[in-house]
């Protein structure tokens, strides 16, 4: 299994909430339709949800069956999806992006 994480840090919590809604309502399903096995959004601890001007960090995490499956996603789908995301949420709106990838070397799922 292969992991892909997109982290976003927001200067304005209102923009973070808008980004989360877009991921939840559209983008996660699009990435899964393009090859991811699953997707989730994490709102990292330390975000002050009540403040209009605070630094919030969120992560979108995706799993692919293999590095090859991820590379096919990057080749065939990511350019279009990244362009759409940057059109809606450009860095000029106070967002900083960071990406990380890696092989999942161990995983445990609770059963029952």
C-alpha positions as CSV (number, residue, x, y, z in Angstrom):
1,X,0.0,0.0,0.0
2,X,1.2,3.5,-0.7
3,X,0.3,6.7,1.1
4,X,-0.2,10.3,-0.2
5,X,-0.8,13.2,2.1
6,X,-1.5,16.8,1.2
7,X,-1.2,19.2,4.2
8,X,-2.6,22.7,4.1
9,X,-1.9,25.5,6.6
10,X,-4.4,28.3,6.6
11,X,-4.0,31.9,7.9
12,X,-7.8,32.2,8.1
13,X,-10.0,29.5,9.7
14,X,-12.9,30.4,7.4
15,X,-10.8,29.4,4.4
16,X,-9.9,26.1,6.2
17,X,-13.6,25.3,6.7
18,X,-14.3,26.1,3.0
19,X,-11.4,23.7,2.0
20,X,-12.7,21.0,4.2
21,X,-16.2,21.3,2.8
22,X,-14.9,21.1,-0.8
23,X,-12.8,18.0,0.1
24,X,-15.7,16.3,1.9
25,X,-18.4,17.1,-0.7
26,X,-16.3,16.7,-3.9
27,X,-12.6,16.1,-4.0
28,X,-12.2,13.0,-1.9
29,X,-14.7,11.1,-4.0
30,X,-12.9,12.3,-7.2
31,X,-9.5,11.1,-6.0
32,X,-11.1,7.7,-5.0
33,X,-12.7,7.5,-8.4
34,X,-9.3,8.2,-10.0
35,X,-7.6,5.3,-8.1
36,X,-7.3,5.9,-4.3
37,X,-8.6,3.1,-2.1
38,X,-9.7,5.5,0.6
39,X,-9.4,9.1,1.7
40,X,-9.8,11.1,4.8
41,X,-9.4,14.7,6.1
42,X,-7.8,15.4,9.4
43,X,-8.1,18.8,11.1
44,X,-4.9,18.8,13.2
45,X,-5.0,19.6,16.9
46,X,-4.1,23.2,17.8
47,X,-6.5,24.8,15.3
48,X,-8.7,27.4,17.0
49,X,-12.1,26.8,15.4
50,X,-13.6,29.9,17.0
51,X,-11.2,32.5,15.8
52,X,-11.7,34.2,12.4
53,X,-7.9,34.8,12.1
54,X,-6.0,31.8,13.3
55,X,-3.5,29.3,11.8
56,X,-5.2,26.0,11.0
57,X,-3.6,22.9,9.6
58,X,-5.5,20.2,7.9
59,X,-4.3,17.0,6.1
60,X,-6.0,15.1,3.3
61,X,-4.7,11.5,3.3
62,X,-5.1,9.0,0.6
63,X,-4.1,5.3,0.2
64,X,-3.3,3.6,-3.1
65,X,-2.8,-0.1,-3.7
66,X,0.8,0.4,-4.8
67,X,3.3,3.0,-5.9
68,X,2.4,2.2,-9.5
69,X,-1.3,2.9,-8.8
70,X,-0.3,6.3,-7.3
71,X,2.0,7.1,-10.2
72,X,-0.9,6.3,-12.6
73,X,-3.0,8.7,-10.6
74,X,-0.3,11.4,-10.8
75,X,0.1,10.9,-14.5
76,X,-3.5,10.6,-15.6
77,X,-5.5,12.6,-13.0
78,X,-3.5,14.7,-10.6
79,X,-2.7,17.6,-13.0
80,X,-6.4,18.4,-13.6
81,X,-7.3,17.9,-10.0
82,X,-4.5,20.0,-8.7
83,X,-5.3,22.8,-11.1
84,X,-8.9,22.8,-9.9
85,X,-7.8,22.9,-6.3
86,X,-5.4,25.7,-6.9
87,X,-8.0,27.7,-8.8
88,X,-10.3,27.5,-5.8
89,X,-7.7,27.7,-3.1
90,X,-4.6,29.5,-4.4
91,X,-1.7,30.4,-2.1
92,X,-2.8,34.0,-2.3
93,X,-5.7,33.2,-0.1
94,X,-3.3,32.5,2.7
95,X,-2.7,28.8,2.2
96,X,0.5,26.9,2.3
97,X,0.7,23.4,0.9
98,X,3.0,20.5,1.6
99,X,2.9,17.0,0.1
100,X,4.3,13.7,1.4
101,X,4.3,10.2,0.0
102,X,5.6,6.9,1.2
103,X,5.1,3.2,1.4
104,X,2.9,1.9,4.2
105,X,5.1,-0.6,6.0
106,X,2.7,-1.6,8.8
107,X,-1.0,-1.1,9.4
108,X,-3.4,-2.5,12.0
109,X,-7.2,-2.4,11.8
110,X,-9.4,-3.2,14.8
111,X,-11.7,-6.1,14.2
112,X,-15.0,-6.6,15.9
